[in-house]
Amino acid sequence: MIIKEPISLNDIWTDHNHYYDDMVKFCLDRKRRVVAIDADMHSDLENELYDDGSDDRDIYGGNIMKDPIEVIWEAHPNIARNQELGIGKGRELTDLNTIDELFEILKDSII
């Protein structure tokens, strides 16, 4: 589901956490500042963003863990960008500037 209006984290756990009890997956478009949540696989969220006009070079993903609440920047969509830009290893983002920028985008959609 692409988030059109900001949504609360509580609403995510209540209404949109259909695949996992302890987390919700997300992908976001860094350039367009669009976030998609709640799918079984990050690739499903990538496809939603592609269908909405995103370019694969701008998509990053991760998981929002429920207890404790934490964002994990580790997802398949990150691999190509990490290699291309040197901002992480494999699926995991490690560059703090990139993480901070992406976290700000995420916070615009999930309040």
C-alpha positions in Angstrom: 0.0 0.0 0.0 1.4 3.4 -1.0 0.8 5.9 1.8 -1.1 8.8 0.4 -1.7 10.6 3.8 0.5 10.4 6.9 -0.4 7.4 9.0 0.3 6.7 12.7 2.5 3.8 13.8 -0.4 2.6 15.9 -2.6 2.5 12.8 0.0 0.4 11.1 0.1 -2.2 13.8 -3.7 -2.2 14.0 -4.8 -2.0 10.4 -1.8 -2.7 8.1 0.4 -5.3 9.8 -1.0 -8.3 7.9 2.1 -10.3 7.2 4.3 -10.4 10.3 3.4 -10.1 14.0 6.7 -8.3 14.9 7.3 -5.9 12.0 6.1 -4.3 8.9 8.1 -4.0 5.7 8.4 -0.8 3.7 10.1 0.6 0.7 10.5 4.3 -0.2 11.4 6.4 -3.2 14.2 8.8 -2.1 13.6 11.2 -5.0 9.8 11.3 -5.0 9.5 10.9 -1.2 6.9 8.2 -1.5 6.5 5.3 1.0 4.9 1.9 0.5 4.2 -0.4 3.4 2.8 -3.8 4.3 3.7 -6.6 1.9 5.1 -10.0 2.3 8.2 -9.2 0.3 10.1 -5.9 -0.3 10.0 -6.8 -4.0 6.2 -6.5 -3.8 6.6 -3.0 -2.4 9.2 -2.1 -5.1 6.7 -3.1 -7.8 4.0 -0.9 -6.2 6.4 2.0 -6.4 7.4 1.2 -10.0 3.8 1.1 -11.0 3.4 4.5 -9.3 6.3 6.0 -11.4 9.4 5.3 -9.3 12.8 4.5 -10.7 14.6 1.5 -9.3 17.7 3.6 -8.6 15.7 5.7 -6.0 14.1 2.8 -4.0 15.3 1.8 -0.6 13.7 -0.6 1.9 13.7 -1.8 5.4 11.6 -3.0 8.3 9.9 -1.3 11.2 10.2 -3.6 14.2 7.4 -3.6 16.7 9.0 -4.3 20.1 11.2 -2.4 20.6 10.2 0.1 17.9 13.2 0.3 15.6 13.8 0.9 11.9 16.2 -1.7 10.3 17.6 -0.4 6.9 18.1 -3.9 5.5 16.3 -5.0 2.4 16.9 -6.4 -1.1 16.2 -3.1 -2.9 19.2 -1.6 -1.1 21.8 -3.9 -2.7 22.3 -2.2 -6.0 22.3 1.3 -4.5 24.7 0.3 -1.7 27.1 -1.1 -4.3 26.7 1.8 -6.7 27.1 4.6 -4.1 29.3 2.8 -1.5 26.8 3.4 1.3 26.4 -0.1 2.7 27.2 -3.7 2.6 24.9 -6.1 0.9 21.4 -5.5 2.0 22.3 -3.2 4.9 22.7 0.5 4.7 25.6 1.8 6.8 26.0 5.4 5.7 24.6 7.6 8.5 23.9 10.6 6.2 21.8 8.4 3.8 20.0 6.8 6.7 19.2 10.2 8.2 17.8 11.4 4.9 15.7 8.3 4.4 14.5 8.4 7.9 13.2 11.9 7.4 11.2 10.7 4.4 9.8 7.8 6.4 8.8 10.2 9.3 6.9 12.4 6.8 4.6 9.4 6.0 4.5 7.6 9.3 3.9 9.8 12.3 
